[in-house]
Amino acid sequence: MPQPGTHHYIELAFEITSTLHERYIALLITEGIEYFQEEDNKLLAYLPETEWTDEREQTIRTLLIERFGTIPPFQTTFIADRNWNAEWEATLQPIEISDRLLIVQKNSEITPKPDQIVIEINPKMSFGTGYHATTRLMLRQMETLDLTNKKIMDIGTGTGVLAIAARKIGSNLPILAFDNNSWSVENALENIKENNAQDITIKLLDAEEDLILYLKEGYDLILANINKNVIDRILPVLRKYAPQAMVLLSGILIYDEPWLKKLLKRLDYKIEKTIYEEEWLSSFIKPL
């Protein structure tokens, strides 16, 4: 769903079965579309009205032909601005990541299990509510890691949920989390405060333009729940400028696993563990 604010949007309504939703979302994300709503046999995608041009439509059509060999029926509709955030929050429910981790909305009345770590997230439309499989995969991988004495970088932090979880799970060193979306940065700062997560720095940065400068500070573990295209561009940078760092990544469809393995082999990374949910995967990798 779109961000709140004085913005009008174009809604793209694709008539496709739910089994194809994740693949279409992954493709449309590469074209800069970030907000989606899933229905039984329809996928709704939203982008600002000012960004919908004839060239943008042709690019999307070309991508669909290249990936799927066809263009499904879709309609475009002008959507006037409304209180998107209130609509989104009304649909949120607690997400139990595991017996150890629970994500709830602020002021939730749910009672956690004994010793269960609770993370309060007020998402404001940022990616990382726990509702997406990639977030859950990242959190489940993190639970199995010893984060003690690990300096952590979180690329594309969204709501800040991964950085907050790292602190609550056991990280005891400074964490740098950043995003290229100002709304996400604002939201992450709010969530960090609500969770009393100390020593987490949030910055508005571009993963590709600013990465080298900050990698020079030295990091032991890098979290990257982003997308295939960005991973393809930044992983060689991570390997060069943080040669000893471990990387936990997601945002990759299972259909792209052969591509990922080929990339990791070329960069001399080894896969320690890969887990799957729905059509997504998360891999924990280490340098050889």
C-alpha positions in Angstrom: 0.0 0.0 0.0 1.2 3.6 -0.6 2.7 5.9 1.9 0.5 8.4 3.7 0.6 12.0 2.7 -0.7 14.3 0.0 0.0 12.0 -2.9 -2.2 10.6 -5.6 -1.5 7.1 -7.0 -2.0 4.9 -10.0 -3.2 1.4 -9.1 -2.2 -1.4 -11.4 -4.6 -4.3 -11.0 -3.1 -7.5 -12.5 -5.5 -10.4 -12.9 -3.3 -13.3 -11.9 -3.6 -16.3 -9.5 -2.2 -16.0 -6.0 0.5 -18.5 -6.8 2.1 -15.9 -9.1 1.9 -12.9 -6.7 5.3 -13.3 -5.2 7.0 -13.6 -8.6 5.3 -10.5 -9.9 6.0 -8.5 -6.8 9.7 -9.4 -7.1 9.8 -8.3 -10.7 7.8 -5.0 -10.1 10.1 -4.1 -7.2 13.0 -4.0 -9.7 11.1 -1.3 -11.5 10.8 0.8 -8.3 7.2 -0.2 -7.3 7.1 -0.7 -3.6 3.5 -0.9 -2.5 1.3 -4.0 -3.1 -2.0 -5.5 -2.0 -2.8 -9.1 -2.6 -6.3 -10.5 -3.3 -7.4 -14.0 -4.3 -6.9 -13.7 -8.1 -5.6 -10.2 -8.3 -2.5 -8.3 -7.5 -2.7 -4.5 -6.9 0.4 -2.5 -7.3 0.7 1.3 -6.5 3.0 4.0 -7.6 2.8 7.8 -7.4 0.7 9.3 -10.2 3.7 11.5 -11.3 5.8 8.4 -11.9 3.3 6.7 -14.3 4.3 7.5 -17.9 4.0 5.9 -21.2 7.7 4.9 -21.0 7.2 3.4 -17.6 4.3 1.3 -18.8 6.3 0.1 -21.8 9.2 -0.9 -19.6 6.9 -2.9 -17.3 5.3 -4.6 -20.3 8.7 -5.5 -21.7 9.8 -6.9 -18.3 6.7 -9.1 -18.1 7.2 -10.5 -21.6 10.9 -11.2 -20.8 10.1 -13.0 -17.5 6.8 -14.7 -18.1 6.4 -14.7 -21.9 3.0 -12.9 -21.7 1.3 -9.8 -20.3 -1.6 -10.6 -18.1 -4.8 -8.5 -18.2 -4.4 -5.4 -16.1 -6.2 -2.2 -15.5 -4.8 1.2 -14.4 -6.9 3.4 -12.1 -6.3 6.8 -10.6 -6.5 6.7 -6.8 -6.9 9.9 -4.9 -4.9 10.4 -1.7 -6.5 9.0 1.5 -5.3 7.8 4.9 -3.5 4.8 3.7 -1.7 4.3 7.0 -5.0 4.0 9.0 -6.3 1.4 6.5 -3.0 -0.6 6.8 -2.8 -0.5 10.5 -6.4 -1.8 10.8 -5.4 -5.0 9.1 -2.3 -5.8 11.2 -2.2 -8.8 13.5 0.6 -10.1 15.7 3.2 -12.2 13.9 4.8 -15.1 15.8 8.2 -15.6 14.2 9.0 -18.5 16.5 8.6 -19.5 20.2 11.3 -17.0 20.9 10.2 -14.0 18.8 6.9 -12.2 18.5 6.2 -9.0 16.5 3.2 -7.0 17.6 1.8 -3.6 16.7 2.2 -0.8 19.3 -0.2 -1.1 22.2 -1.2 -4.7 21.3 -3.0 -6.5 24.0 -1.6 -10.0 23.1 0.1 -11.9 25.9 3.5 -13.4 24.8 4.7 -16.8 25.7 7.1 -17.1 28.7 10.5 -15.7 27.8 9.3 -14.7 24.3 11.0 -11.6 23.0 8.5 -9.0 21.9 9.2 -6.4 19.2 6.7 -3.6 18.9 6.5 -2.3 15.3 4.3 0.6 14.1 5.1 0.1 10.4 3.7 3.2 8.7 3.9 1.3 5.4 7.6 0.6 5.6 8.8 -2.8 4.5 9.6 -5.1 7.5 6.5 -5.6 9.5 7.0 -9.4 9.7 4.1 -9.9 7.2 6.5 -10.6 4.4 8.2 -14.0 4.1 11.7 -12.4 3.6 11.5 -10.6 7.0 10.5 -13.8 8.8 13.3 -15.7 7.1 15.9 -13.2 8.1 14.6 -13.2 11.7 14.6 -17.0 11.9 18.2 -17.1 10.6 19.3 -14.4 13.1 17.9 -16.4 16.0 20.4 -19.2 15.3 23.4 -16.8 15.2 25.7 -15.8 18.0 25.5 -12.0 17.7 27.8 -11.3 20.7 30.7 -9.0 19.8 29.5 -8.7 16.3 29.4 -5.2 14.7 26.3 -5.2 12.5 25.2 -3.2 9.4 21.6 -3.4 8.3 21.1 -2.4 4.6 17.6 -1.3 3.7 16.3 -1.3 7.3 12.7 -0.4 6.5 10.9 -0.4 9.9 14.2 -1.2 11.7 12.8 -4.5 12.8 16.0 -6.5 12.0 18.3 -4.0 13.8 15.9 -4.0 16.8 15.8 -7.8 16.8 19.6 -8.1 16.6 19.8 -5.9 19.8 17.2 -7.9 21.6 18.6 -11.3 20.6 22.0 -10.5 21.9 24.0 -8.0 19.9 26.2 -5.9 22.2 28.1 -3.6 19.8 27.0 -0.6 17.8 24.5 -1.2 14.9 24.3 0.9 11.8 21.0 0.7 9.9 20.1 2.7 6.9 17.6 3.1 4.1 17.2 5.3 1.0 13.6 6.2 1.9 13.2 9.1 4.3 9.8 7.8 5.5 11.4 4.5 6.5 14.2 6.3 8.4 11.7 8.3 10.4 9.7 5.1 11.1 12.8 3.1 12.1 13.8 5.9 14.6 10.3 5.7 16.2 10.4 2.0 16.5 13.8 1.9 18.0 12.7 4.4 20.6 9.5 2.4 21.3 11.6 -0.8 21.8 14.2 0.9 23.9 16.9 -0.5 21.6 20.1 1.2 22.5 23.1 2.1 20.3 21.4 1.8 16.9 22.3 4.5 14.4 19.8 5.1 11.7 20.9 7.0 8.5 19.4 8.1 5.2 21.8 6.5 2.8 21.9 4.9 -0.6 23.2 1.3 -0.5 25.1 1.7 -3.7 26.4 5.2 -3.5 27.4 5.4 0.2 28.3 1.8 1.0 32.1 1.9 0.6 32.6 4.8 3.0 30.8 3.1 5.8 32.2 -0.3 5.2 35.6 1.2 6.1 34.4 1.4 9.7 34.6 -2.4 9.9 31.6 -4.8 10.3 31.4 -8.4 11.2 27.8 -9.2 10.1 25.9 -7.5 7.3 22.1 -7.9 7.0 20.7 -7.3 3.5 17.0 -8.0 3.0 16.7 -6.1 -0.3 16.2 -7.4 -3.8 18.1 -9.4 -6.4 19.2 -6.5 -8.5 20.7 -4.6 -5.6 22.3 -7.7 -4.2 23.9 -8.3 -7.5 25.4 -4.9 -7.4 26.5 -4.6 -3.8 27.7 -8.1 -3.0 31.0 -7.6 -4.9 31.4 -4.3 -3.0 30.9 -6.1 0.3 33.4 -8.8 -0.6 36.0 -6.2 -1.5 35.6 -3.6 1.3 34.4 -6.0 4.0 36.3 -9.1 3.1 35.9 -10.9 6.4 32.3 -10.0 7.0 29.5 -12.6 7.1 26.4 -11.7 5.2 22.8 -12.7 5.8 20.6 -11.9 2.9 17.1 -12.3 1.5 14.8 -10.8 -1.1 15.6 -13.5 -3.6 13.1 -15.9 -5.1 13.7 -19.6 -5.1 13.8 -19.5 -8.9 16.9 -17.3 -8.7 18.8 -19.7 -6.4 21.0 -21.0 -9.3 21.9 -17.3 -10.1 22.8 -16.7 -6.4 25.0 -19.8 -6.1 26.9 -18.8 -9.2 27.4 -15.3 -7.9 28.6 -16.5 -4.5 31.0 -19.0 -6.1 32.5 -16.2 -8.3 33.0 -14.0 -5.2 34.4 -16.8 -3.0 31.6 -17.0 -0.5 30.4 -20.2 0.9 26.7 -20.8 1.9 26.4 -21.8 5.5 22.6 -22.2 5.6 19.7 -21.5 3.3 16.1 -21.6 4.5 12.9 -21.2 2.5 9.3 -19.9 2.9 6.7 -19.7 0.1 8.7 -18.7 -3.0 11.5 -16.8 -1.1 14.8 -17.8 0.4 17.4 -16.5 2.8 21.0 -17.4 2.8 23.7 -17.0 5.4 27.1 -16.8 3.8 30.7 -16.5 4.8 33.9 -15.6 2.9 36.1 -18.5 2.0 
